[in-house]
Amino acid sequence: MSSLLKKLEAINIRYDQISEQIVDPEIVSDMKRYVKLNKEYKDLEEIIVLYKKYKGVLDNIASSKELLKTETDKEFVDMAKAEVETLTEEQEKLEEQIKLMIVPKDEEDSKNSIVEIRAGTGGDEASIFVGDLFKMYSKYIEKKGWTTEILSLNEGTAGGYKEISFSVQGEDVYGILKFESGVHRVQRVPQTETQGRVHTSAVTVAVLPEAEEVDIEIRKDDIKRDTYRSGGAGGQNVNKVETAVRLTHIPTGIVIERQVARSQLKNYEMAMTALRTKLYEAEVIKREQARAAERKSQISTGDRSAKIRTYNYPQGRVTDHRIGLTLYNLDAIVAGDIDEIIQALKLAENAEKLQAGVV
């Protein structure tokens, strides 16, 4: 039996075990365990469908080869040979699909995320593009059925945002959005440009796996907590009580401020989540960079300063520089239709893992 078939047999055994467990009343009553098992069941389901198809193809190849040993009729022999050839091609295709599907996920992939978008070079135009990217991600998140919450924002003087931070909750959020980390360039005629010249501006996107309390332990003595009044533009929404929270992590000097919620407690909880995530991010980046160095990868390296994508408005073109993918449907992409890019990046990363012998 091939090593791939052995792996698939083991996956099938696990799938059967989970099938029994998710109808067990004891497990159903334990919601946390049930949700985890149900997710694993769904993840394995696609592989099992391919496994059964693959096993059927192997059985048919074996039957045809057995027939060739005893059959003397030339017409039957030719038919059997042609069938073996066709089935062998199908076997190879299925093996490639299955290998990509059984590549182990990174442990952070199932986590929720915090996304930070910041204006870089380009002044007001960069801030406007931060707003455009936020709309793009918001529409994508809506299509995926995920939920989002704005954590902090700083509005641009001519529209958009100098920076905006938001959390995303859903299934496998980080595993999907992590490919968006890096520098996004926009090439277009800015609204403020009177000569009609195309300018290039840059925006930085950071996607962080949201850390839970079990991931990072923070000592109370290591945190300096300050409260202050939150304020809005032009004196609007100015709070008369100190609901805004600033946390300073003394060992690292990381400062987190939160003021979008109306209660101090909510702002504190949001700030603590952000602080845990920032501390956890350093570990994740180290791991990503180590893995990327092993595979000589440009796809998911944790390098937030790497130029990853260009949005060229005059040509209606979007290019992802990591995999050399160019698409001419810019309007659809900025309207949240980014699945094609993300799927291509996921396939490229899995192919790299296969070459590196991860499976």
PEGIVEN-V53041 format. One record per residue. RES is the residue in one letter. SS is DSSP state (a for helix, b for strand, c for the rest). PSI is psi in degrees with one decimal (* if undefined). OMEGA is omega in degrees with one decimal (none if undefined). Layout:
# PEGIVEN-V53041
res=[RES	RES]
ss=[SS	SS]
psi=[PSI	PSI]
omega=[OMEGA	OMEGA]
This chain:
# PEGIVEN-V53041
res=[M	S	S	L	L	K	K	L	E	A	I	N	I	R	Y	D	Q	I	S	E	Q	I	V	D	P	E	I	V	S	D	M	K	R	Y	V	K	L	N	K	E	Y	K	D	L	E	E	I	I	V	L	Y	K	K	Y	K	G	V	L	D	N	I	A	S	S	K	E	L	L	K	T	E	T	D	K	E	F	V	D	M	A	K	A	E	V	E	T	L	T	E	E	Q	E	K	L	E	E	Q	I	K	L	M	I	V	P	K	D	E	E	D	S	K	N	S	I	V	E	I	R	A	G	T	G	G	D	E	A	S	I	F	V	G	D	L	F	K	M	Y	S	K	Y	I	E	K	K	G	W	T	T	E	I	L	S	L	N	E	G	T	A	G	G	Y	K	E	I	S	F	S	V	Q	G	E	D	V	Y	G	I	L	K	F	E	S	G	V	H	R	V	Q	R	V	P	Q	T	E	T	Q	G	R	V	H	T	S	A	V	T	V	A	V	L	P	E	A	E	E	V	D	I	E	I	R	K	D	D	I	K	R	D	T	Y	R	S	G	G	A	G	G	Q	N	V	N	K	V	E	T	A	V	R	L	T	H	I	P	T	G	I	V	I	E	R	Q	V	A	R	S	Q	L	K	N	Y	E	M	A	M	T	A	L	R	T	K	L	Y	E	A	E	V	I	K	R	E	Q	A	R	A	A	E	R	K	S	Q	I	S	T	G	D	R	S	A	K	I	R	T	Y	N	Y	P	Q	G	R	V	T	D	H	R	I	G	L	T	L	Y	N	L	D	A	I	V	A	G	D	I	D	E	I	I	Q	A	L	K	L	A	E	N	A	E	K	L	Q	A	G	V	V]
ss=[c	c	a	a	a	a	a	a	a	a	a	a	a	a	a	a	a	a	a	a	a	c	c	c	a	a	a	a	c	c	a	a	a	a	a	a	a	a	a	a	a	a	a	a	a	a	a	a	a	a	a	a	a	a	a	a	a	a	a	a	a	a	a	a	a	a	a	a	a	a	c	c	c	a	a	a	a	a	a	a	a	a	a	a	a	a	a	a	a	a	a	a	a	a	a	a	a	a	a	a	a	c	c	c	c	c	c	c	c	c	c	c	b	b	b	b	b	b	b	c	c	c	a	a	a	a	a	a	a	a	a	a	a	a	a	a	a	a	a	a	a	a	a	a	c	c	b	b	b	b	b	b	b	b	b	c	c	c	c	c	b	b	b	b	b	b	b	b	b	c	c	c	a	a	a	a	a	a	a	a	c	b	b	b	b	b	b	b	c	c	c	c	c	c	c	c	c	c	b	b	b	b	b	b	b	b	b	b	b	c	c	c	c	c	c	c	c	c	c	a	a	a	b	b	b	b	b	b	c	c	c	c	a	a	a	c	c	c	c	c	c	c	c	b	b	b	b	b	b	c	c	c	c	b	b	b	b	b	c	c	c	c	c	a	a	a	a	a	a	a	a	a	a	a	a	a	a	a	a	a	a	a	a	a	a	a	a	a	a	a	a	a	a	a	a	c	c	c	c	c	c	c	c	c	c	c	b	b	b	b	b	b	c	c	c	c	b	b	b	b	c	c	c	c	b	b	b	c	c	a	a	a	a	a	c	c	c	c	a	a	a	a	a	a	a	a	a	a	a	a	a	a	a	a	a	c	c	c	c]
psi=[135.2	158.7	-33.4	-43.1	-36.6	-43.5	-41.7	-36.6	-43.6	-40.8	-39.8	-38.9	-44.9	-40.8	-43.8	-39.2	-47.0	-37.6	-38.0	-40.0	-37.3	-4.4	3.4	120.4	-34.9	-39.7	-39.4	-33.9	-17.5	89.3	-41.8	-45.5	-39.0	-44.9	-41.9	-45.4	-38.7	-36.8	-43.5	-38.7	-46.0	-38.3	-38.3	-23.4	-46.0	-41.3	-40.9	-38.7	-46.4	-36.5	-45.7	-39.5	-43.1	-44.9	-39.6	-41.6	-44.6	-42.0	-41.5	-36.7	-45.0	-42.1	-44.1	-40.2	-36.4	-40.0	-38.5	-25.7	-30.6	-22.5	135.6	-19.1	120.3	-39.4	-43.9	-39.8	-44.9	-41.2	-43.4	-39.7	-42.7	-38.2	-42.3	-41.9	-46.7	-45.0	-34.8	-39.6	-42.1	-38.9	-45.8	-41.3	-44.3	-39.0	-40.6	-43.7	-46.5	-42.3	-41.8	-33.5	-27.8	8.1	126.7	137.7	150.1	146.1	-23.0	-15.1	-31.0	-4.1	159.1	172.8	155.9	127.2	130.6	126.2	126.0	139.8	137.5	-127.4	143.3	1.6	-131.2	-36.8	-36.7	-41.6	-41.1	-39.3	-29.8	-43.9	-39.4	-43.2	-38.0	-41.6	-41.9	-48.4	-37.4	-42.7	-38.4	-44.3	-40.6	-43.3	-34.5	-10.5	18.7	171.7	155.3	156.7	127.7	131.0	-39.8	154.4	154.2	107.0	147.1	157.9	-25.0	19.0	166.1	-151.6	141.7	-36.3	150.6	140.0	134.6	153.0	152.6	126.1	136.6	-163.9	124.2	38.8	-52.1	-38.2	-23.8	-47.2	-15.2	-26.1	-10.3	-8.0	129.1	-168.6	125.5	123.4	144.2	132.9	112.5	172.1	114.5	155.3	-29.0	-5.1	121.7	-21.1	-5.5	22.3	143.1	129.7	154.3	124.2	162.6	146.6	141.1	131.0	129.9	123.7	119.8	138.6	125.3	120.9	141.7	171.0	-33.3	-21.5	-40.7	126.4	124.5	123.8	137.2	-35.7	-18.5	-0.5	131.1	123.2	126.5	147.4	150.5	171.5	133.4	151.9	155.4	177.1	140.2	25.8	-0.4	152.6	23.5	127.1	138.5	-6.4	159.3	85.6	-22.0	146.7	136.5	123.1	131.1	121.8	105.7	-45.0	-32.3	-17.1	5.9	132.2	128.5	130.0	137.9	130.9	4.8	-25.9	159.1	-13.7	147.7	-39.1	-45.6	-42.9	-37.4	-44.5	-42.6	-39.8	-40.3	-41.7	-43.8	-39.5	-46.0	-42.5	-41.5	-42.4	-36.9	-32.6	-40.9	-40.7	-43.5	-44.4	-41.0	-45.5	-43.9	-43.6	-36.5	-44.4	-41.5	-37.6	-40.3	-40.2	0.7	45.1	144.0	2.1	-50.2	87.7	-7.2	3.9	102.8	-10.3	-0.9	135.2	117.2	-29.6	145.3	132.9	105.0	104.8	-43.4	-34.7	-1.0	35.6	141.3	127.8	127.2	113.7	-20.3	-36.3	6.8	29.4	124.9	128.4	142.9	48.8	51.7	-42.8	-43.0	-38.2	-48.8	-10.3	11.2	3.2	72.0	8.2	-40.4	-40.4	-46.8	-41.9	-40.5	-38.9	-39.5	-43.7	-42.5	-41.2	-43.0	-38.5	-38.4	-41.5	-39.3	-43.5	-34.4	-1.8	31.2	-35.0	*]
omega=[-179.0	-179.4	178.7	-179.8	177.8	178.9	-179.5	176.7	179.6	177.9	179.8	177.2	179.1	-179.9	178.5	178.4	-179.2	178.7	179.1	-175.4	-174.3	173.3	177.6	-177.1	-179.2	-179.7	179.0	-179.4	177.3	-170.4	-177.6	-179.6	-178.8	-179.4	-179.7	180.0	-179.4	178.1	179.2	179.4	-179.7	178.8	-177.4	-174.0	-179.5	-179.5	-178.4	177.4	179.1	179.1	-179.3	177.8	-180.0	179.7	177.7	178.9	178.9	178.7	179.8	176.7	-179.9	-179.9	-179.7	179.0	177.5	178.9	-179.1	-179.3	-173.4	-174.8	179.8	179.5	-174.3	-179.0	178.0	180.0	179.3	178.7	-178.8	178.7	179.4	179.7	178.5	-179.3	-179.8	-178.8	179.3	176.4	179.1	178.5	-178.1	178.7	179.7	179.5	178.0	179.0	-176.5	-179.5	178.7	-177.1	-176.7	173.1	-178.2	176.8	172.3	-173.1	-179.1	-169.9	-176.7	-175.4	168.7	-175.9	165.3	-178.8	177.9	178.0	-176.3	175.9	176.4	179.7	176.8	175.1	-177.3	-178.3	178.0	178.3	178.5	-179.7	172.4	177.9	179.1	179.5	177.9	176.9	179.6	-179.9	179.8	-180.0	177.8	179.5	179.0	179.0	-178.5	-178.0	176.8	176.4	-177.4	178.8	178.8	-178.1	178.0	177.2	177.4	-172.4	177.2	-177.2	-178.5	-177.9	-178.5	-176.9	170.4	173.1	176.6	-179.5	180.0	178.3	178.3	179.7	179.1	-176.6	177.2	-175.6	-176.0	-180.0	179.9	-174.0	-175.3	-179.2	-178.1	-178.8	177.4	-177.5	176.7	-179.9	174.9	177.3	-179.6	176.2	-179.4	178.5	-176.3	-176.3	-177.3	-176.2	179.8	-179.4	178.0	177.0	173.8	177.4	-177.3	179.7	178.5	176.2	174.0	177.3	-175.2	174.2	-176.8	-176.9	175.0	-178.9	-178.6	-178.3	-175.7	176.8	180.0	178.6	179.9	-178.6	-177.5	-176.2	171.4	-176.3	175.9	174.1	179.5	-179.8	176.6	-178.9	178.5	-177.2	175.2	177.9	178.6	176.5	179.2	-176.7	177.9	175.2	-175.9	-179.6	-179.3	-176.1	173.2	177.3	175.5	177.3	-169.9	-177.1	-176.0	-177.6	178.9	178.6	178.1	176.5	176.6	-178.9	-174.6	179.0	-176.9	179.9	179.8	-179.0	-179.7	177.6	178.3	-179.9	178.8	179.9	178.8	177.6	179.8	179.8	177.0	-178.3	179.0	-179.8	179.8	-177.7	-178.7	178.5	-178.6	-179.6	178.0	-179.5	-179.7	-177.9	177.8	179.8	-178.5	179.0	178.6	-175.6	-173.7	-174.7	171.3	-169.5	-179.3	-172.1	-176.2	179.8	-176.0	-177.7	-177.7	177.1	-174.7	-172.0	176.5	177.5	-176.5	-175.2	-179.3	-178.0	-178.9	-169.7	171.8	180.0	171.8	-171.0	-177.3	-176.8	177.7	-179.0	176.2	179.1	-179.2	177.1	-175.7	-177.9	179.8	-178.5	-179.5	174.3	173.5	-177.9	-175.1	-177.7	-177.4	179.7	-177.1	179.1	178.4	178.9	178.3	179.0	179.7	179.6	178.8	177.9	177.1	178.8	178.6	-179.9	-179.7	178.4	-179.7	-177.9	none]
